[in-house]
């Protein structure tokens, strides 16, 4: 995993004051929030690119070892489209419901977090999915609790838990239709990236389990293989996602006009408009209207109902809370 010690800590008051001064000097320039989102996007792109480079180095080493062992020439790589890629939002686009709730459910079943925290977080997610707007108090409290939980933990442990919980819960929550769209890009030799507010380490687990290139997610600072409990920038969302996509395009030599982005949420319009082709998947009401007005392609893999602000997201969040409660209560009964 890349070490992010060289990044400034935006939670440090001096760093925030410096960013605030930069914003104040130019009233027409980016706000403090935008600066933090830009930093989050840059950090996400750096981590994703470093991960890809590390994998490529490992593949080259493996290929050389295989050639030496078998005495034959290496197999030619599959044709690649080097300047086009696809970017997929995760929650309700690839995964049914909120991926972080599914991960929290798995953590609750392992007694890593309290059921009360799980219920509170689930309720915050319900409010967000219903209203389509983030509550600043909810975001702040949720972020504080998550960072407190993760501080000091080994990054390897977090990845291992992510893999276990993906196999146990998330694997059955993947929209087959959206995954088929991603496969089409892979079959043409394009990179396929996830772009999500979920922590980058967990998003990377999802990407690898699905056979995708990698993930752009919220970067949690780490030192010596342990999380510090600080974010690099902020939670990756909205304009931060768009900045991450642009930053990765520079590092990977992508032509954004030839790239495609997929999302269910109107909040991801900055990312959708950063590329040449935008596609709405399981769209909320606002995104569906925008997609129709702009002539964007629309896919809805939900069954038995029209897209609505209340419905599957709420049911999934409640189901996640209920599932966690049932699991924890079951464990208590067994130990009684």
URWO-V911513 format. One record per backbone hydrogen bond with DSSP energy under -0.5 kcal/mol. CO is the residue of the C=O (numbers start at 0). NH is the residue of the N-H. If there is no record, write none. Layout:
[[CO | NH] [CO | NH]]
This chain:
[[1 | 3] [3 | 6] [7 | 9] [8 | 11] [11 | 15] [12 | 16] [13 | 17] [14 | 18] [15 | 19] [16 | 20] [17 | 21] [18 | 22] [19 | 23] [20 | 24] [21 | 25] [22 | 25] [25 | 28] [30 | 34] [31 | 35] [32 | 36] [33 | 37] [34 | 38] [35 | 39] [36 | 40] [37 | 41] [38 | 42] [39 | 43] [40 | 44] [41 | 45] [42 | 46] [43 | 47] [44 | 48] [45 | 49] [46 | 50] [47 | 51] [48 | 52] [49 | 53] [50 | 54] [51 | 55] [52 | 56] [53 | 57] [54 | 58] [55 | 59] [56 | 60] [57 | 61] [58 | 62] [59 | 63] [60 | 64] [61 | 65] [62 | 66] [63 | 67] [64 | 68] [65 | 69] [66 | 70] [79 | 81] [80 | 83] [82 | 254] [83 | 190] [84 | 259] [85 | 192] [86 | 261] [87 | 194] [89 | 92] [89 | 93] [89 | 94] [93 | 174] [94 | 91] [96 | 91] [96 | 98] [97 | 100] [97 | 101] [98 | 102] [99 | 103] [100 | 104] [101 | 105] [102 | 106] [103 | 107] [104 | 108] [105 | 109] [106 | 111] [106 | 112] [107 | 110] [113 | 117] [114 | 118] [115 | 119] [116 | 120] [117 | 121] [118 | 122] [119 | 123] [120 | 124] [121 | 125] [122 | 126] [123 | 127] [124 | 128] [125 | 129] [126 | 130] [127 | 131] [133 | 135] [134 | 138] [135 | 139] [136 | 140] [137 | 141] [138 | 142] [139 | 143] [140 | 144] [141 | 145] [142 | 146] [143 | 147] [144 | 148] [145 | 149] [146 | 150] [149 | 152] [152 | 226] [153 | 157] [154 | 158] [155 | 159] [156 | 160] [157 | 161] [158 | 162] [159 | 163] [160 | 164] [161 | 165] [162 | 166] [163 | 167] [164 | 168] [164 | 169] [165 | 170] [168 | 171] [169 | 172] [170 | 173] [172 | 95] [173 | 175] [174 | 178] [175 | 179] [176 | 180] [177 | 181] [178 | 182] [179 | 183] [180 | 184] [181 | 185] [182 | 186] [183 | 187] [184 | 187] [184 | 189] [185 | 188] [188 | 80] [190 | 85] [191 | 212] [191 | 213] [192 | 87] [193 | 215] [197 | 217] [198 | 201] [198 | 202] [199 | 203] [200 | 204] [201 | 205] [202 | 206] [203 | 207] [204 | 208] [205 | 209] [206 | 211] [207 | 210] [213 | 193] [214 | 216] [215 | 195] [217 | 199] [217 | 219] [218 | 220] [218 | 231] [220 | 227] [220 | 228] [221 | 3] [222 | 225] [224 | 154] [225 | 222] [226 | 151] [229 | 220] [230 | 9] [230 | 232] [231 | 233] [234 | 236] [236 | 239] [237 | 240] [237 | 241] [238 | 242] [239 | 243] [240 | 244] [241 | 245] [242 | 246] [243 | 247] [244 | 248] [245 | 249] [246 | 250] [247 | 251] [248 | 252] [248 | 253] [253 | 255] [254 | 257] [255 | 258] [255 | 275] [258 | 275] [258 | 276] [259 | 86] [260 | 278] [261 | 88] [262 | 280] [263 | 283] [264 | 267] [265 | 268] [267 | 271] [268 | 272] [270 | 273] [271 | 274] [276 | 260] [277 | 296] [278 | 262] [278 | 280] [279 | 298] [283 | 287] [284 | 288] [285 | 289] [286 | 290] [287 | 291] [288 | 292] [289 | 293] [290 | 294] [290 | 295] [291 | 294] [296 | 279] [298 | 281] [310 | 314] [311 | 315] [312 | 316] [313 | 317] [314 | 318] [315 | 319] [316 | 320] [317 | 321] [318 | 322] [319 | 323] [320 | 324] [321 | 325] [322 | 326] [323 | 327] [324 | 328] [325 | 329] [326 | 330] [327 | 331] [328 | 332] [329 | 333] [330 | 334] [331 | 335]]
